């Protein structure tokens, strides 16, 4: 592979990544509107669905929000029927927030077809192909998190 060919492929990859991010962003905007929540609430629901539940402190850390704003967010999600609070069985002083069956159903309706299509798209990939993709997305996420942290802590 020539340098120019590799360089051209890297430009195409960067372009496709940006287009992919914009597509995810647009879908999340439509999904949030469809279920009647704001984008932060949708991110919170995604975290709850990924983790199966979390403490408000964990949600604040994952979402980069204050504990007060997370409490208000949980109140909204609970009122909408997408989240429920329960005592932590390991420490009854703590509260756990869980996605409700309604949240799971809505997520499956909106994102389930994408999961199915993704399984079909990757069915012919080798284990090494999948490892490469996992590594690529993991390192990309790490760089995104580092940049977000840098911008958050910077005091221009």
N, C-alpha and C positions, 0 to 999 in steps of 0.2 A: 504494500500500500504506500503510495507516495505521500509526501508531506502535504501537498495541496489537497489531495483527496481526503486525508485525515482532517485537515483544517476545515475543509468544506463540510465534512460530516459533523464536526463539532459545532459549527455555526448552525447547521440544520437541527441538531439536537437541542441547542439552546433555544432556538426558535420554537420548536415543538414543546419544550418544557414551559415556555411562557404562554403559549396557546393553551396548553393543558391546564395551567394554573387559572387562566381566565375562564376556561370552560367549567372548572370545578367551582370557581367563585360565582359564576352565573347560575349554575344549578343550585348552589346553596342559597342564593338569593330567592329563587323561585320556591325552593323547598320551605324556607322560613316563612315566606308570605302565605304559602298554601296551608301550613299548619298553624298560622297565626302567632308566630313568635318573632323576635328580632334575631339578628345574626349572632349576637353573643349568646342568647338563649340556645340557639341551634348548636353552637360550639359546645356549650355545656351539656346538652343532650347527647352529642356525639361522644364526649368524654365519659358520660355515665354509661352509655351503651358499650363503649370499648372496655371499660373497667368493671362493668357490672354493678357499679356503685362506688361512691367515694365520700369522704368527709368534706364538709365545706372548705376546710383548710386546703385539702388536696385540690379541690376544684379551683380555688383562688390561685394556687401555685401553677396549675396546668394552664389556666386561662389568662394569667397575668393580671388579675383583678384584685381589688381590695376585698377583705372579708365582708365589709358592709354591702358592697355591690353584689357579692355572691349570695348573701342572705336574701337580698331583694330579688335576685334572679331566681333563686330556689322557690321563693314565695310565688312568683309569677308562674313558674313551671308546675308547681303543685296545684295552684288554682286552675290551670289549664288541663290538669289531669295527666301531665307527662312525667312527673316526678313525685316521689313520696319519701318522707323522712321516717326513720326508725332508729331506735336506740342501737348502738354498736354492741353486739353480744360480748365482745372482748372487753369493753369498757363502757358501762352503762352511762357514764357522764358524757360520752361523745355521741354524736348523731351521724348516721350514715344516710346518704341520699341515693335512692335507687331509681332507675327508669321503671315506669309502669308498663303493664301490658299494652296500654294505648300507645305509649312511646315506641315500643318494640314493633307494634303493628304498623305504625306510620313510617318508621324507618324501613321496614321490609317493603312497604308499598312504594316508597320513593327510591330507595337505594338497592333493593333486592334485585331488580332486573340488571343493574350494573354489575353486581356480584356474579350473577349467572353468566352474563356476557363475558366478564373477565375470566371466569373459569374456562369458558369455551375458547377465548383468545389465547390462553396460555396452555391449553391442553397438549399442544405439540412441543412445548418447551422442555428441554432437558433439565435435570437437577442443577447442572452447572449454569444454565441460562437463568434459572430462578435465583440461584445464589448471587449471580451477577446483578440482577435487578434488585434484590434485597439490599445488597451492599451499596448500590448506586443511590437508592432512595434513603437508606439509613444515613449515609454520609451527607446527602443533600439536606435531609431534615436537621442533622447536627449543625451544618453550616447556617441554615436558616435560623435555628435557635440561637446560635452564637451571634449572628448579625442583629437579631431582635434584641438580645441582651445588651449588645454594644450600643444600639440606638436608645434603649431604655435608660441606660446608666450614664450616657453621655451628657455633659453639662456645657453645651456650646456657649 
